[in-house]
Amino acid sequence: MSGTRTGGVGENASLDLLGRDRTPFLPDRVWVERDDVWVAVDRERDPRGWQASACADIPLITQWDNGDHTESDPGVSATCSSSQPSVVKRMLDALEPRDGGRVLDVGTGTGWVAALLKDRVGARGSVVSIEVDAGLAEATRHNLAVAGVDVQVVTGDAFEEGGVDGLFDAVHVGCGMRVIPQWWIDRTRSGGMIVMPWGTDFHPYDRLLPLRVDRHSATGRLGTGLSFMKMRAQADAWRRAVGPEGWFDNTVRWEADADGADVTAAVAGCGELVLGLLLPGVVKVVTGPDADGDRTAYLYGHDSAAALGFGGGHGVSVAEFGPRALGDAFLTALRWWLDHGCPDPMGFGLTVDRRGRHVWFGSPEGPVVPPRLP
């Protein structure tokens, strides 16, 4: 939820790290993570707990299920949060907003980050913030007005241009992205930065991606790990995590010449994002281990699916269905990763232009990713 592991900061992380307290931008009820469970903290019922949560260097969920869930228990999907202050600092440091600049903020949320951006561009600069949720946008306009911060909040879909005009010196994106809209690049001045959490459908986590714009192209290397809520227009990858009806009873099956430990690293370890780069559009679900230590990785890609059994001290079994031959494609991608020394995601980068997305390894002039796979 727009966070990472916490670190040591002072009594008010948002104020200490970023110079502006996030407390005035928070709703009366927030949710904090305790022992892998999201727990509601209500300002009226537990004012000290609420204040302590607001001041901590942690992410806070502020909305569930697009606002349809109003109970204190967690909803199905978190749809708005106040990001962890140390993560926000990392992103703003990468963005390099300058005094007098014009910044586009994608995903207004509570409005706190929009206020931070305005602090950095100063009185001569301007911030335009786009929020797809009309209720959140209205609440944020109120929060910003009460705080005395001059930010233009636009209700719209930032994936589809969102109803804003003009050029920007920088674009800050506060939601996890899978597809990067070309209009963000076209509307950013050359030399400007676009900073976002970015990842693949293969797993739910993100990487910091700072892109430097050069006319209608933007290039940048993947950075450290993040976890952000996905843009609503791109939040449905998990819905594709189901194969064609009856696929498992109509599979081609074989025993693969692969090591279960390598598969584990690729589907539940440091290789996850890299395998996602090598297998674009593929969604992964891993189950287990069971009592025998066996696990299964299910791969789904539109009209194709595969299941790989591994762990438990035996080899890797494959069952695949459909024209993409996802089991074979996965094993080929795994061999590529192993043959290249199991590179970390920070060895990869993206170039995005009007021709589409180009993933590279090593440098923008380096090998194309994915290579020619089955």
C-alpha positions in Angstrom: 0.0 0.0 0.0 2.3 2.7 -1.2 5.0 1.7 1.2 8.1 -0.3 2.1 9.7 -1.3 5.4 9.8 1.4 8.0 13.0 3.1 9.1 14.0 5.3 12.0 12.6 8.8 11.9 11.4 11.4 14.4 8.1 12.0 16.1 6.3 13.1 13.0 7.7 11.4 9.9 5.8 13.5 7.3 7.0 16.8 8.9 10.5 15.6 9.6 11.1 14.1 6.2 9.1 16.4 3.9 8.4 19.6 5.8 4.6 19.3 5.8 2.4 17.4 8.3 0.0 15.0 6.6 -2.4 15.0 9.5 -4.7 17.8 8.1 -5.2 15.8 4.9 -6.3 12.5 6.6 -9.9 11.3 7.1 -11.2 10.6 10.6 -10.8 6.8 10.1 -7.6 5.3 8.7 -6.4 1.7 8.5 -3.0 0.5 9.7 -1.3 -2.8 9.1 -0.8 -5.0 12.2 0.4 -8.5 11.9 -0.6 -8.7 8.2 -4.1 -7.4 9.0 -5.5 -3.9 8.3 -7.0 -2.5 11.4 -9.2 0.6 11.6 -8.1 3.5 13.8 -10.8 6.1 14.5 -9.9 9.6 15.5 -12.9 10.1 17.8 -12.6 6.7 19.5 -8.8 6.5 19.7 -7.4 10.0 19.2 -3.9 9.1 20.5 -3.7 6.0 18.3 -4.9 7.9 15.3 -2.4 10.7 15.9 0.4 8.2 16.4 -0.5 6.4 13.1 -0.6 9.7 11.2 2.8 10.7 12.5 4.4 7.3 11.8 6.5 6.4 8.8 3.9 4.0 7.5 1.3 3.8 4.8 -2.3 4.4 5.8 -5.3 3.1 3.9 -8.0 5.8 3.6 -10.6 4.2 1.3 -11.8 0.7 0.5 -13.7 -0.5 -2.6 -13.9 3.0 -4.3 -15.7 4.4 -1.3 -18.5 1.8 -1.3 -17.2 0.1 1.9 -17.9 2.3 5.0 -17.5 -0.2 7.8 -14.5 -0.4 10.2 -13.5 -3.8 9.0 -11.3 -4.0 5.9 -13.0 -4.1 2.5 -12.1 -6.2 -0.5 -9.7 -3.8 -2.2 -7.9 -0.8 -0.9 -8.5 2.1 -3.3 -6.9 5.1 -1.7 -4.1 5.6 0.8 -1.7 8.1 2.3 1.7 6.9 1.2 4.6 6.2 3.6 6.5 9.5 4.1 9.9 8.0 3.4 8.6 6.5 0.1 7.1 9.9 -0.9 10.5 11.5 -0.2 12.2 9.0 -2.4 9.8 9.7 -5.3 10.0 13.5 -4.9 13.8 13.4 -4.8 13.7 11.5 -8.1 11.2 13.9 -9.6 13.4 17.0 -9.1 10.5 19.6 -9.1 12.0 23.0 -9.5 10.9 26.4 -8.3 8.6 28.0 -10.7 7.8 24.8 -12.5 4.5 23.3 -13.6 3.8 19.8 -12.3 1.1 17.3 -13.1 0.1 15.1 -10.2 -1.6 11.8 -11.1 -3.9 10.4 -8.4 -4.7 13.2 -5.9 -5.8 10.9 -3.1 -5.8 12.9 0.1 -4.1 15.9 -1.4 -1.0 15.8 0.8 1.4 15.0 -2.0 -0.1 17.7 -4.2 0.5 20.1 -1.3 4.2 18.9 -1.1 4.6 19.5 -4.8 3.2 23.0 -4.5 5.7 23.6 -1.7 8.5 22.7 -4.0 7.5 24.7 -7.1 6.7 27.7 -4.9 4.5 30.7 -5.5 5.7 31.1 -9.1 5.0 27.5 -9.9 1.7 25.5 -10.3 0.4 22.0 -9.7 -2.5 20.4 -11.5 -3.7 17.2 -9.8 -6.0 14.6 -11.5 -8.3 12.4 -9.4 -10.7 9.9 -11.0 -12.9 9.6 -7.9 -15.2 12.5 -7.8 -15.8 12.2 -4.0 -12.1 12.1 -3.2 -11.5 15.1 -5.5 -14.2 17.2 -3.7 -12.8 16.2 -0.3 -9.3 17.1 -1.4 -10.3 20.5 -2.7 -11.6 21.2 0.7 -8.5 19.9 2.5 -6.2 22.0 0.2 -8.4 25.1 0.7 -8.3 24.8 4.5 -4.6 24.3 4.4 -4.2 27.4 2.2 -2.6 25.5 -0.7 -3.3 26.6 -4.2 -3.6 23.4 -6.3 -5.9 22.9 -9.2 -7.7 19.6 -8.7 -9.3 18.1 -11.8 -11.8 15.2 -11.7 -10.9 12.9 -14.6 -9.1 9.8 -15.8 -5.4 10.5 -16.1 -5.0 7.5 -18.4 -7.2 9.1 -21.0 -5.7 12.7 -20.7 -8.0 13.7 -17.9 -9.1 17.1 -19.2 -5.9 19.1 -18.6 -4.1 21.3 -21.0 -0.6 22.8 -21.5 2.9 21.5 -21.0 4.4 20.3 -17.7 8.0 20.3 -16.4 7.4 17.1 -14.4 4.8 14.4 -13.8 4.4 12.7 -10.4 2.3 9.5 -10.5 0.9 8.2 -7.2 -0.5 4.9 -8.3 1.1 1.7 -9.7 1.3 1.6 -13.5 1.5 -1.2 -16.0 0.9 0.7 -19.2 2.3 4.3 -19.5 0.1 6.7 -21.4 2.0 8.4 -24.2 0.2 11.7 -23.5 2.2 12.1 -20.3 5.4 12.1 -22.3 4.0 14.3 -25.1 3.0 16.9 -22.6 6.3 17.0 -20.6 9.0 19.4 -21.7 12.3 17.9 -22.9 14.6 17.3 -19.9 11.6 16.9 -17.5 11.0 13.9 -15.3 8.1 11.5 -15.0 8.3 9.4 -11.8 6.0 6.5 -11.0 5.7 3.1 -9.4 5.8 0.6 -12.3 5.7 -3.1 -12.7 4.3 -6.1 -14.7 1.2 -8.2 -14.5 3.3 -11.1 -13.4 3.3 -10.0 -9.7 1.6 -7.2 -7.8 4.6 -5.2 -6.6 6.2 -2.2 -8.2 9.6 -0.5 -8.8 10.5 3.1 -8.7 10.7 4.3 -12.3 12.1 7.7 -13.1 11.9 8.6 -16.8 13.8 11.4 -18.4 11.8 13.0 -21.3 13.5 13.8 -24.6 10.8 15.2 -27.0 8.3 12.3 -27.5 10.4 9.7 -25.8 11.2 8.9 -22.2 13.9 6.6 -20.8 14.8 5.4 -17.3 16.2 2.6 -15.2 14.2 0.6 -12.7 14.9 1.5 -9.1 14.1 0.2 -5.7 11.0 -1.8 -4.7 7.6 -0.2 -3.9 4.1 -1.3 -3.3 1.3 1.0 -4.6 -2.3 0.6 -5.4 -2.8 0.3 -9.1 -4.4 2.9 -11.3 -8.1 2.0 -11.5 -7.9 1.7 -15.3 -5.2 -1.0 -14.9 -6.2 -2.7 -11.6 -7.9 -5.7 -13.1 -5.0 -8.0 -13.9 -6.0 -10.4 -11.1 -9.4 -10.8 -12.9 -7.5 -12.5 -15.7 -6.0 -15.1 -13.2 -8.3 -17.8 -14.5 -7.8 -20.0 -17.5 -10.2 -20.9 -20.3 -13.0 -23.2 -19.0 -11.9 -26.8 -18.6 -8.3 -26.0 -19.5 -6.7 -28.1 -16.8 -8.4 -31.3 -18.1 -7.0 -30.7 -21.6 -3.4 -30.0 -21.1 -0.1 -31.3 -22.5 2.0 -32.6 -19.6 5.7 -33.4 -19.2 8.5 -33.3 -16.7 10.8 -30.4 -17.2 14.6 -30.4 -17.0 14.6 -27.6 -14.4 15.5 -27.1 -10.8 12.7 -26.4 -8.3 14.9 -24.0 -6.4 15.3 -21.9 -9.6 11.6 -21.9 -10.2 11.0 -20.8 -6.6 13.4 -17.8 -7.1 11.6 -16.9 -10.3 8.0 -17.0 -9.0 8.4 -16.1 -5.4 11.8 -14.3 -5.1 14.2 -11.9 -6.7 13.3 -13.1 -10.2 9.6 -12.2 -10.1 9.8 -8.8 -11.8 12.4 -10.0 -14.4 10.3 -13.0 -15.4 7.4 -10.5 -15.7 9.5 -8.5 -18.2 10.3 -11.7 -20.1 6.6 -12.8 -20.2 4.6 -9.7 -20.9 0.9 -10.0 -20.3 1.2 -13.1 -18.2 -0.5 -13.2 -14.7 1.0 -15.6 -12.1 -0.7 -17.1 -9.0 1.4 -19.4 -6.7 -0.2 -21.8 -4.2 1.3 -23.9 -1.4 3.5 -25.2 0.0 1.3 -28.1 1.1 2.2 -30.7 3.8 4.8 -32.3 1.4 6.4 -29.0 0.5 4.8 -29.0 -3.0 3.9 -25.7 -4.7 2.1 -24.9 -7.9 2.6 -21.8 -10.1 -0.4 -21.1 -12.3 0.3 -18.9 -15.4 -2.5 -17.2 -17.3 -2.3 -15.3 -20.6 -5.7 -14.7 -22.3 -6.4 -17.9 -24.2 -3.6 -19.9 -22.7 -2.7 -21.3 -19.3 -0.1 -23.5 -17.6 0.6 -25.0 -14.2 4.1 -25.8 -12.9 4.5 -28.1 -9.9 7.7 -27.7 -8.0 9.2 -28.0 -4.5 9.0 -30.9 -2.1 12.4 -32.2 -3.2 11.4 -33.3 -6.7 11.6 -31.9 -10.2 9.3 -29.6 -12.1 6.1 -30.9 -13.7 4.4 -28.9 -16.4 0.8 -28.9 -17.7 0.0 -26.3 -20.4 -3.0 -25.4 -22.5 -3.4 -23.0 -25.4 -1.4 -21.5 -28.3 1.1 -19.5 -26.2 2.7 -22.6 -24.7 3.1 -20.8 -21.4 4.9 -23.6 -19.6 7.6 -23.7 -22.4 7.8 -19.9 -22.5 8.3 -19.7 -18.7 11.1 -22.3 -18.8 12.8 -20.4 -21.7 12.5 -17.2 -19.8 13.9 -18.9 -16.7 16.9 -20.1 -18.6 17.5 -16.6 -20.0 17.5 -15.2 -16.4 19.9 -17.9 -15.2 22.2 -17.7 -18.2 22.6 -13.9 -17.5 23.6 -14.4 -13.9 20.1 -13.9 -12.3 20.2 -10.1 -12.8 18.4 -7.8 -10.3 15.5 -5.7 -11.7 17.7 -2.6 -11.4 19.7 -4.0 -14.3 16.7 -3.2 -16.6 15.1 -0.1 -17.8 12.4 1.2 -20.1 12.2 3.5 -23.1 8.6 4.6 -24.0 7.7 6.4 -27.2 5.0 6.6 -29.8 6.0 3.1 -31.0 5.3 1.6 -27.7 7.3 0.3 -24.7 10.9 -1.0 -25.1 12.5 -2.8 -22.2 16.3 -3.0 -22.2 18.9 -4.8 -20.2 22.1 -3.1 -19.1 21.7 0.2 -21.0 19.3 1.7 -23.5 21.6 0.3 -26.2 21.7 -3.1 -24.6 19.8 -6.3 -25.4 16.0 -6.1 -26.0 13.8 -7.7 -23.4 12.0 -10.0 -23.9 14.2 -11.9 -26.3 12.6 -14.0 -28.9 10.8 -16.5 -26.7 8.3 -19.3 -27.8 
